[in-house]
Amino acid sequence: MSGYFKLVDAHEGSYRIKLVAGDGTLMAVSTTFETKQEAAAGIAQLREIAGTGPVIDQSRDADVLGEARNSARKAAAS
């Protein structure tokens, strides 16, 4: 089974979106949305971002990963 979005109740009548992997692993939890309509629009926006958004690596070893990518690009260009 592929992953899915789960719409859940949050505090004070608001809603959250949970992104769940196909194996049931919770991958992400959204901010709160005041209405179901806003949550549905949030799901549409998440789908757009997930499909087209770049990865911005701000982890402590980002420089190591960047060096590896540069080395792979140089090797491919040769």
SEFI-808079 format. One record per residue: chain; x, y, z of N, C-alpha, C in turn; residue number from 1. Coordinates in nm, 3 decimals. Example, Ala and Ser with C-alpha at 12.3 -4.5 7.8 and 13.67 -1.06 7.14 Angstrom:
% residues 2
{"A",{1.319,-0.569,0.780},{1.230,-0.450,0.780},{1.320,-0.330,0.780},1} {"A",{1.285,-0.225,0.708},{1.367,-0.106,0.714},{1.290,0.003,0.787},2} 
***
This chain:
% residues 78
{"A",{0.084,-0.118,0.000},{0.000,0.000,0.000},{0.088,0.124,0.000},1} {"A",{0.047,0.224,-0.072},{0.123,0.349,-0.075},{0.088,0.433,0.048},2} {"A",{0.164,0.538,0.068},{0.139,0.628,0.180},{0.008,0.702,0.163},3} {"A",{-0.033,0.770,0.269},{-0.160,0.841,0.263},{-0.158,0.958,0.361},4} {"A",{-0.253,1.047,0.341},{-0.277,1.160,0.430},{-0.393,1.122,0.522},5} {"A",{-0.378,1.151,0.650},{-0.484,1.125,0.747},{-0.527,1.258,0.807},6} {"A",{-0.655,1.289,0.800},{-0.710,1.410,0.858},{-0.759,1.375,0.998},7} {"A",{-0.707,1.445,1.100},{-0.742,1.414,1.239},{-0.786,1.540,1.312},8} {"A",{-0.864,1.519,1.417},{-0.905,1.630,1.503},{-0.786,1.679,1.584},9} {"A",{-0.779,1.809,1.603},{-0.678,1.872,1.688},{-0.753,1.942,1.801},10} {"A",{-0.686,2.024,1.875},{-0.750,2.092,1.988},{-0.847,2.201,1.943},11} {"A",{-0.946,2.224,2.025},{-1.043,2.332,2.008},{-1.113,2.332,1.871},12} {"A",{-1.143,2.212,1.820},{-1.220,2.202,1.696},{-1.141,2.218,1.569},13} {"A",{-1.010,2.229,1.578},{-0.929,2.242,1.457},{-0.888,2.104,1.407},14} {"A",{-0.811,2.102,1.298},{-0.771,1.978,1.232},{-0.621,1.978,1.205},15} {"A",{-0.566,1.858,1.194},{-0.427,1.838,1.152},{-0.424,1.734,1.041},16} {"A",{-0.317,1.739,0.965},{-0.292,1.639,0.861},{-0.172,1.557,0.905},17} {"A",{-0.186,1.427,0.897},{-0.072,1.338,0.923},{-0.036,1.269,0.791},18} {"A",{0.092,1.267,0.760},{0.141,1.195,0.643},{0.194,1.062,0.693},19} {"A",{0.137,0.953,0.643},{0.169,0.819,0.691},{0.225,0.737,0.575},20} {"A",{0.338,0.671,0.598},{0.399,0.586,0.496},{0.315,0.459,0.478},21} {"A",{0.338,0.389,0.369},{0.263,0.268,0.340},{0.272,0.162,0.447},22} {"A",{0.382,0.160,0.522},{0.397,0.062,0.630},{0.339,0.110,0.763},23} {"A",{0.274,0.228,0.762},{0.213,0.281,0.882},{0.299,0.376,0.962},24} {"A",{0.421,0.400,0.917},{0.511,0.490,0.988},{0.465,0.635,0.971},25} {"A",{0.453,0.707,1.081},{0.417,0.848,1.078},{0.537,0.927,1.025},26} {"A",{0.519,0.999,0.915},{0.628,1.072,0.851},{0.626,1.221,0.882},27} {"A",{0.507,1.278,0.899},{0.497,1.422,0.924},{0.361,1.455,0.984},28} {"A",{0.359,1.564,1.061},{0.235,1.616,1.117},{0.230,1.765,1.084},29} {"A",{0.117,1.811,1.037},{0.102,1.949,0.993},{0.076,2.043,1.109},30} {"A",{0.073,2.168,1.076},{0.021,2.270,1.164},{-0.130,2.250,1.176},31} {"A",{-0.196,2.327,1.258},{-0.341,2.313,1.269},{-0.412,2.397,1.164},32} {"A",{-0.529,2.349,1.125},{-0.616,2.418,1.031},{-0.750,2.439,1.101},33} {"A",{-0.808,2.554,1.082},{-0.934,2.587,1.150},{-1.054,2.510,1.095},34} {"A",{-1.052,2.480,0.964},{-1.165,2.410,0.902},{-1.116,2.292,0.820},35} {"A",{-1.208,2.201,0.789},{-1.174,2.088,0.702},{-1.137,2.137,0.563},36} {"A",{-1.203,2.243,0.518},{-1.172,2.297,0.386},{-1.027,2.347,0.381},37} {"A",{-0.983,2.414,0.487},{-0.844,2.460,0.492},{-0.749,2.341,0.497},38} {"A",{-0.786,2.237,0.570},{-0.702,2.118,0.576},{-0.692,2.051,0.439},39} {"A",{-0.804,2.044,0.367},{-0.803,1.986,0.232},{-0.714,2.067,0.140},40} {"A",{-0.719,2.200,0.152},{-0.630,2.285,0.072},{-0.485,2.261,0.114},41} {"A",{-0.462,2.236,0.242},{-0.327,2.205,0.290},{-0.274,2.077,0.231},42} {"A",{-0.360,1.977,0.217},{-0.319,1.851,0.153},{-0.281,1.876,0.008},43} {"A",{-0.359,1.956,-0.063},{-0.326,1.988,-0.202},{-0.191,2.059,-0.210},44} {"A",{-0.166,2.150,-0.117},{-0.038,2.221,-0.116},{0.077,2.127,-0.083},45} {"A",{0.057,2.036,0.013},{0.160,1.938,0.046},{0.195,1.850,-0.074},46} {"A",{0.092,1.809,-0.149},{0.118,1.727,-0.268},{0.202,1.804,-0.370},47} {"A",{0.173,1.931,-0.387},{0.249,2.014,-0.480},{0.394,2.029,-0.434},48} {"A",{0.412,2.062,-0.308},{0.546,2.082,-0.255},{0.628,1.953,-0.259},49} {"A",{0.565,1.842,-0.219},{0.637,1.715,-0.216},{0.683,1.672,-0.354},50} {"A",{0.603,1.705,-0.455},{0.637,1.664,-0.590},{0.739,1.753,-0.659},51} {"A",{0.751,1.876,-0.615},{0.836,1.970,-0.688},{0.937,2.045,-0.602},52} {"A",{0.923,2.036,-0.471},{1.009,2.116,-0.383},{1.151,2.062,-0.376},53} {"A",{1.249,2.152,-0.371},{1.389,2.109,-0.359},{1.417,2.062,-0.216},54} {"A",{1.524,1.988,-0.200},{1.571,1.947,-0.068},{1.674,2.049,-0.023},55} {"A",{1.653,2.108,0.092},{1.750,2.202,0.150},{1.807,2.135,0.273},56} {"A",{1.932,2.095,0.265},{1.997,2.019,0.372},{2.063,2.114,0.469},57} {"A",{2.008,2.125,0.588},{2.067,2.208,0.692},{2.116,2.123,0.808},58} {"A",{2.141,1.997,0.781},{2.192,1.908,0.884},{2.339,1.935,0.911},59} {"A",{2.387,1.882,1.022},{2.525,1.910,1.062},{2.628,1.853,0.965},60} {"A",{2.593,1.752,0.887},{2.688,1.696,0.791},{2.653,1.733,0.647},61} {"A",{2.586,1.844,0.627},{2.544,1.887,0.493},{2.664,1.906,0.402},62} {"A",{2.775,1.957,0.453},{2.893,1.979,0.370},{2.946,1.847,0.315},63} {"A",{2.937,1.739,0.391},{2.983,1.608,0.345},{2.896,1.561,0.230},64} {"A",{2.765,1.576,0.243},{2.674,1.534,0.137},{2.692,1.619,0.012},65} {"A",{2.714,1.747,0.030},{2.738,1.835,-0.084},{2.863,1.796,-0.159},66} {"A",{2.969,1.763,-0.086},{3.093,1.719,-0.150},{3.071,1.590,-0.229},67} {"A",{2.993,1.498,-0.175},{2.965,1.372,-0.245},{2.887,1.398,-0.373},68} {"A",{2.789,1.488,-0.368},{2.713,1.521,-0.489},{2.803,1.584,-0.594},69} {"A",{2.891,1.676,-0.552},{2.982,1.740,-0.647},{3.075,1.639,-0.711},70} {"A",{3.125,1.544,-0.633},{3.213,1.441,-0.686},{3.139,1.354,-0.788},71} {"A",{3.013,1.322,-0.758},{2.934,1.240,-0.851},{2.908,1.315,-0.980},72} {"A",{2.881,1.446,-0.971},{2.859,1.527,-1.093},{2.985,1.533,-1.179},73} {"A",{3.098,1.552,-1.114},{3.226,1.557,-1.188},{3.253,1.425,-1.256},74} {"A",{3.226,1.314,-1.188},{3.249,1.181,-1.246},{3.156,1.158,-1.365},75} {"A",{3.032,1.202,-1.353},{2.936,1.185,-1.462},{2.973,1.269,-1.584},76} {"A",{3.033,1.385,-1.560},{3.071,1.474,-1.669},{3.194,1.424,-1.744},77} {"A",{3.271,1.339,-1.681},{3.397,1.289,-1.742},{3.373,1.186,-1.848},78} 
***
